[in-house]
Amino acid sequence: MSARVKSVAIAIWIVAATLVLGYSWFNHPDRFPAVPPALRDWILATYGANTAEEVADAGLLFGMSVAFLLISIGTAAGIVAVRAMRRRMPSAQRSAPRR
């Protein structure tokens, strides 16, 4: 697989997984840890949320940002782990055809 195809596949994975995690977080908030009140208040003050709609917008922005960071860190850790495993694998096994 070429480097461009791998990059596009990883980008699609990150976007799709971020949307799924964000959707799950907003539709099932009881299954995920709650945002600490001090952090929530700081985010709302920084965002300047005065109405319920602005609070919802800030929540969406925060939730999607956290989902993006989690998925990106997990993906990077997975890529590093796969590369480390491939380096330890003998070259004869790497080039052996798969059945």
PyMOL commands that place a pseudoatom at each C-alpha (Angstrom):
pseudoatom trace, name=CA, resn=MET, resi=1, chain=A, elem=C, hetatm=0, pos=[0.000, 0.000, 0.000]
pseudoatom trace, name=CA, resn=SER, resi=2, chain=A, elem=C, hetatm=0, pos=[1.412, 3.383, -0.916]
pseudoatom trace, name=CA, resn=ALA, resi=3, chain=A, elem=C, hetatm=0, pos=[2.117, 6.088, 1.642]
pseudoatom trace, name=CA, resn=ARG, resi=4, chain=A, elem=C, hetatm=0, pos=[-0.644, 8.297, 0.243]
pseudoatom trace, name=CA, resn=VAL, resi=5, chain=A, elem=C, hetatm=0, pos=[-3.273, 5.558, 0.557]
pseudoatom trace, name=CA, resn=LYS, resi=6, chain=A, elem=C, hetatm=0, pos=[-2.149, 4.825, 4.130]
pseudoatom trace, name=CA, resn=SER, resi=7, chain=A, elem=C, hetatm=0, pos=[-2.354, 8.511, 5.041]
pseudoatom trace, name=CA, resn=VAL, resi=8, chain=A, elem=C, hetatm=0, pos=[-5.842, 8.860, 3.595]
pseudoatom trace, name=CA, resn=ALA, resi=9, chain=A, elem=C, hetatm=0, pos=[-6.981, 5.668, 5.340]
pseudoatom trace, name=CA, resn=ILE, resi=10, chain=A, elem=C, hetatm=0, pos=[-5.662, 6.908, 8.681]
pseudoatom trace, name=CA, resn=ALA, resi=11, chain=A, elem=C, hetatm=0, pos=[-7.332, 10.309, 8.190]
pseudoatom trace, name=CA, resn=ILE, resi=12, chain=A, elem=C, hetatm=0, pos=[-10.665, 8.652, 7.362]
pseudoatom trace, name=CA, resn=TRP, resi=13, chain=A, elem=C, hetatm=0, pos=[-10.298, 6.370, 10.388]
pseudoatom trace, name=CA, resn=ILE, resi=14, chain=A, elem=C, hetatm=0, pos=[-9.607, 9.306, 12.728]
pseudoatom trace, name=CA, resn=VAL, resi=15, chain=A, elem=C, hetatm=0, pos=[-12.576, 11.319, 11.450]
pseudoatom trace, name=CA, resn=ALA, resi=16, chain=A, elem=C, hetatm=0, pos=[-14.985, 8.368, 11.543]
pseudoatom trace, name=CA, resn=ALA, resi=17, chain=A, elem=C, hetatm=0, pos=[-13.869, 7.165, 14.971]
pseudoatom trace, name=CA, resn=THR, resi=18, chain=A, elem=C, hetatm=0, pos=[-14.038, 10.709, 16.377]
pseudoatom trace, name=CA, resn=LEU, resi=19, chain=A, elem=C, hetatm=0, pos=[-17.609, 11.094, 15.143]
pseudoatom trace, name=CA, resn=VAL, resi=20, chain=A, elem=C, hetatm=0, pos=[-18.642, 7.714, 16.554]
pseudoatom trace, name=CA, resn=LEU, resi=21, chain=A, elem=C, hetatm=0, pos=[-17.027, 8.399, 19.941]
pseudoatom trace, name=CA, resn=GLY, resi=22, chain=A, elem=C, hetatm=0, pos=[-18.526, 11.900, 20.085]
pseudoatom trace, name=CA, resn=TYR, resi=23, chain=A, elem=C, hetatm=0, pos=[-21.965, 10.581, 19.116]
pseudoatom trace, name=CA, resn=SER, resi=24, chain=A, elem=C, hetatm=0, pos=[-21.734, 7.876, 21.781]
pseudoatom trace, name=CA, resn=TRP, resi=25, chain=A, elem=C, hetatm=0, pos=[-20.569, 10.351, 24.398]
pseudoatom trace, name=CA, resn=PHE, resi=26, chain=A, elem=C, hetatm=0, pos=[-23.458, 12.750, 23.762]
pseudoatom trace, name=CA, resn=ASN, resi=27, chain=A, elem=C, hetatm=0, pos=[-26.160, 10.100, 23.504]
pseudoatom trace, name=CA, resn=HIS, resi=28, chain=A, elem=C, hetatm=0, pos=[-24.950, 8.006, 26.464]
pseudoatom trace, name=CA, resn=PRO, resi=29, chain=A, elem=C, hetatm=0, pos=[-23.279, 10.445, 28.880]
pseudoatom trace, name=CA, resn=ASP, resi=30, chain=A, elem=C, hetatm=0, pos=[-23.799, 8.065, 31.821]
pseudoatom trace, name=CA, resn=ARG, resi=31, chain=A, elem=C, hetatm=0, pos=[-21.306, 5.591, 30.270]
pseudoatom trace, name=CA, resn=PHE, resi=32, chain=A, elem=C, hetatm=0, pos=[-18.434, 8.094, 30.214]
pseudoatom trace, name=CA, resn=PRO, resi=33, chain=A, elem=C, hetatm=0, pos=[-16.727, 10.079, 32.987]
pseudoatom trace, name=CA, resn=ALA, resi=34, chain=A, elem=C, hetatm=0, pos=[-18.299, 13.421, 33.777]
pseudoatom trace, name=CA, resn=VAL, resi=35, chain=A, elem=C, hetatm=0, pos=[-16.406, 16.647, 33.182]
pseudoatom trace, name=CA, resn=PRO, resi=36, chain=A, elem=C, hetatm=0, pos=[-15.243, 18.097, 36.520]
pseudoatom trace, name=CA, resn=PRO, resi=37, chain=A, elem=C, hetatm=0, pos=[-17.322, 21.157, 37.505]
pseudoatom trace, name=CA, resn=ALA, resi=38, chain=A, elem=C, hetatm=0, pos=[-14.277, 23.446, 37.738]
pseudoatom trace, name=CA, resn=LEU, resi=39, chain=A, elem=C, hetatm=0, pos=[-13.193, 22.529, 34.210]
pseudoatom trace, name=CA, resn=ARG, resi=40, chain=A, elem=C, hetatm=0, pos=[-16.746, 22.884, 32.911]
pseudoatom trace, name=CA, resn=ASP, resi=41, chain=A, elem=C, hetatm=0, pos=[-17.093, 26.342, 34.457]
pseudoatom trace, name=CA, resn=TRP, resi=42, chain=A, elem=C, hetatm=0, pos=[-13.714, 27.425, 33.052]
pseudoatom trace, name=CA, resn=ILE, resi=43, chain=A, elem=C, hetatm=0, pos=[-14.635, 26.215, 29.554]
pseudoatom trace, name=CA, resn=LEU, resi=44, chain=A, elem=C, hetatm=0, pos=[-17.973, 28.028, 29.642]
pseudoatom trace, name=CA, resn=ALA, resi=45, chain=A, elem=C, hetatm=0, pos=[-16.363, 31.239, 30.930]
pseudoatom trace, name=CA, resn=THR, resi=46, chain=A, elem=C, hetatm=0, pos=[-13.620, 31.052, 28.307]
pseudoatom trace, name=CA, resn=TYR, resi=47, chain=A, elem=C, hetatm=0, pos=[-16.111, 30.325, 25.546]
pseudoatom trace, name=CA, resn=GLY, resi=48, chain=A, elem=C, hetatm=0, pos=[-18.374, 33.130, 26.781]
pseudoatom trace, name=CA, resn=ALA, resi=49, chain=A, elem=C, hetatm=0, pos=[-21.513, 31.002, 26.856]
pseudoatom trace, name=CA, resn=ASN, resi=50, chain=A, elem=C, hetatm=0, pos=[-24.548, 32.945, 28.073]
pseudoatom trace, name=CA, resn=THR, resi=51, chain=A, elem=C, hetatm=0, pos=[-27.486, 31.065, 26.587]
pseudoatom trace, name=CA, resn=ALA, resi=52, chain=A, elem=C, hetatm=0, pos=[-28.399, 27.386, 26.579]
pseudoatom trace, name=CA, resn=GLU, resi=53, chain=A, elem=C, hetatm=0, pos=[-27.541, 27.145, 22.885]
pseudoatom trace, name=CA, resn=GLU, resi=54, chain=A, elem=C, hetatm=0, pos=[-24.058, 28.567, 23.490]
pseudoatom trace, name=CA, resn=VAL, resi=55, chain=A, elem=C, hetatm=0, pos=[-23.557, 26.111, 26.370]
pseudoatom trace, name=CA, resn=ALA, resi=56, chain=A, elem=C, hetatm=0, pos=[-24.529, 23.253, 24.039]
pseudoatom trace, name=CA, resn=ASP, resi=57, chain=A, elem=C, hetatm=0, pos=[-22.126, 24.554, 21.383]
pseudoatom trace, name=CA, resn=ALA, resi=58, chain=A, elem=C, hetatm=0, pos=[-19.295, 24.700, 23.945]
pseudoatom trace, name=CA, resn=GLY, resi=59, chain=A, elem=C, hetatm=0, pos=[-20.129, 21.170, 25.070]
pseudoatom trace, name=CA, resn=LEU, resi=60, chain=A, elem=C, hetatm=0, pos=[-20.069, 19.911, 21.495]
pseudoatom trace, name=CA, resn=LEU, resi=61, chain=A, elem=C, hetatm=0, pos=[-16.764, 21.623, 20.787]
pseudoatom trace, name=CA, resn=PHE, resi=62, chain=A, elem=C, hetatm=0, pos=[-15.209, 20.259, 23.982]
pseudoatom trace, name=CA, resn=GLY, resi=63, chain=A, elem=C, hetatm=0, pos=[-16.554, 16.747, 23.446]
pseudoatom trace, name=CA, resn=MET, resi=64, chain=A, elem=C, hetatm=0, pos=[-15.390, 16.496, 19.865]
pseudoatom trace, name=CA, resn=SER, resi=65, chain=A, elem=C, hetatm=0, pos=[-11.975, 17.924, 20.793]
pseudoatom trace, name=CA, resn=VAL, resi=66, chain=A, elem=C, hetatm=0, pos=[-11.521, 15.331, 23.531]
pseudoatom trace, name=CA, resn=ALA, resi=67, chain=A, elem=C, hetatm=0, pos=[-12.740, 12.548, 21.223]
pseudoatom trace, name=CA, resn=PHE, resi=68, chain=A, elem=C, hetatm=0, pos=[-10.314, 13.687, 18.514]
pseudoatom trace, name=CA, resn=LEU, resi=69, chain=A, elem=C, hetatm=0, pos=[-7.399, 13.744, 20.960]
pseudoatom trace, name=CA, resn=LEU, resi=70, chain=A, elem=C, hetatm=0, pos=[-8.223, 10.295, 22.349]
pseudoatom trace, name=CA, resn=ILE, resi=71, chain=A, elem=C, hetatm=0, pos=[-8.589, 8.726, 18.910]
pseudoatom trace, name=CA, resn=SER, resi=72, chain=A, elem=C, hetatm=0, pos=[-5.432, 10.423, 17.606]
pseudoatom trace, name=CA, resn=ILE, resi=73, chain=A, elem=C, hetatm=0, pos=[-3.338, 9.324, 20.579]
pseudoatom trace, name=CA, resn=GLY, resi=74, chain=A, elem=C, hetatm=0, pos=[-4.712, 5.778, 20.362]
pseudoatom trace, name=CA, resn=THR, resi=75, chain=A, elem=C, hetatm=0, pos=[-4.040, 5.624, 16.628]
pseudoatom trace, name=CA, resn=ALA, resi=76, chain=A, elem=C, hetatm=0, pos=[-0.493, 6.925, 17.043]
pseudoatom trace, name=CA, resn=ALA, resi=77, chain=A, elem=C, hetatm=0, pos=[0.157, 4.378, 19.804]
pseudoatom trace, name=CA, resn=GLY, resi=78, chain=A, elem=C, hetatm=0, pos=[-1.187, 1.615, 17.568]
pseudoatom trace, name=CA, resn=ILE, resi=79, chain=A, elem=C, hetatm=0, pos=[1.021, 2.652, 14.662]
pseudoatom trace, name=CA, resn=VAL, resi=80, chain=A, elem=C, hetatm=0, pos=[4.089, 2.780, 16.913]
pseudoatom trace, name=CA, resn=ALA, resi=81, chain=A, elem=C, hetatm=0, pos=[3.259, -0.662, 18.348]
pseudoatom trace, name=CA, resn=VAL, resi=82, chain=A, elem=C, hetatm=0, pos=[2.812, -2.217, 14.898]
pseudoatom trace, name=CA, resn=ARG, resi=83, chain=A, elem=C, hetatm=0, pos=[6.097, -0.727, 13.677]
pseudoatom trace, name=CA, resn=ALA, resi=84, chain=A, elem=C, hetatm=0, pos=[7.923, -1.979, 16.776]
pseudoatom trace, name=CA, resn=MET, resi=85, chain=A, elem=C, hetatm=0, pos=[6.529, -5.480, 16.290]
pseudoatom trace, name=CA, resn=ARG, resi=86, chain=A, elem=C, hetatm=0, pos=[7.536, -5.480, 12.634]
pseudoatom trace, name=CA, resn=ARG, resi=87, chain=A, elem=C, hetatm=0, pos=[11.093, -4.434, 13.513]
pseudoatom trace, name=CA, resn=ARG, resi=88, chain=A, elem=C, hetatm=0, pos=[11.432, -7.341, 15.933]
pseudoatom trace, name=CA, resn=MET, resi=89, chain=A, elem=C, hetatm=0, pos=[10.057, -9.854, 13.436]
pseudoatom trace, name=CA, resn=PRO, resi=90, chain=A, elem=C, hetatm=0, pos=[12.719, -11.706, 11.426]
pseudoatom trace, name=CA, resn=SER, resi=91, chain=A, elem=C, hetatm=0, pos=[12.908, -10.566, 7.830]
pseudoatom trace, name=CA, resn=ALA, resi=92, chain=A, elem=C, hetatm=0, pos=[12.105, -14.072, 6.547]
pseudoatom trace, name=CA, resn=GLN, resi=93, chain=A, elem=C, hetatm=0, pos=[8.712, -13.974, 8.264]
pseudoatom trace, name=CA, resn=ARG, resi=94, chain=A, elem=C, hetatm=0, pos=[8.004, -10.474, 7.014]
pseudoatom trace, name=CA, resn=SER, resi=95, chain=A, elem=C, hetatm=0, pos=[8.379, -11.427, 3.371]
pseudoatom trace, name=CA, resn=ALA, resi=96, chain=A, elem=C, hetatm=0, pos=[6.688, -14.839, 3.602]
pseudoatom trace, name=CA, resn=PRO, resi=97, chain=A, elem=C, hetatm=0, pos=[3.505, -15.026, 1.529]
pseudoatom trace, name=CA, resn=ARG, resi=98, chain=A, elem=C, hetatm=0, pos=[0.261, -15.221, 3.461]
pseudoatom trace, name=CA, resn=ARG, resi=99, chain=A, elem=C, hetatm=0, pos=[-2.300, -17.895, 2.806]
for i in range(1, 99): cmd.bond("trace and resi %d" % i, "trace and resi %d" % (i + 1))
show_as sticks, trace
zoom trace
